[in-house]
């Protein structure tokens, strides 16, 4: 029963991959730079492209509808396992003023994720936001 979610992910993958690349450059790169000793702070990602990799997949998708007692709001929780095994992404990094660069050959992530759809609504898309 997870096939529909994986089919949707395959279609959305170019957009997900672009989001991941932007997050690496705009969020992760500054965090890495800040954590490194001063001589290595010239760290940068040269290329961040996951679009040619197979998309991540989800499994064990469960939905739970519940009412939040504090607000009396109905919400839907989605819980699922994520398996991301990106092989041969075009992803490289370097520290300026040092010879060479590092290339990533594989990125693997597995874990349990959750989404909350709220507030539920009577008009399409039937919820106000995802969190």
KAFENPE-V702697 format. One line per field, one symbol per residue. psi: psi as a letter, one per 20 degrees, with the letter a starting at -180 (. if undefined). burial: + if it has 24 or more other C-alpha atoms within 12 Angstrom, else -. Layout:
psi: ???
burial: ???
This chain:
psi: jihhghgghghighhghgggghggghggghggghiqqghjjkqqpgpnojhiqqrrqqrlpqqpprpohhikpprppppqqpoonoplqnoqrroqjqqarpppipoppqaprqqppqqqrjqpjjqhrp.
burial: ----++------+---+--++--++---+---+---------+++-+++++-++++++----------------++++-+-+-+-+--+++++++--------------------+++++-----------
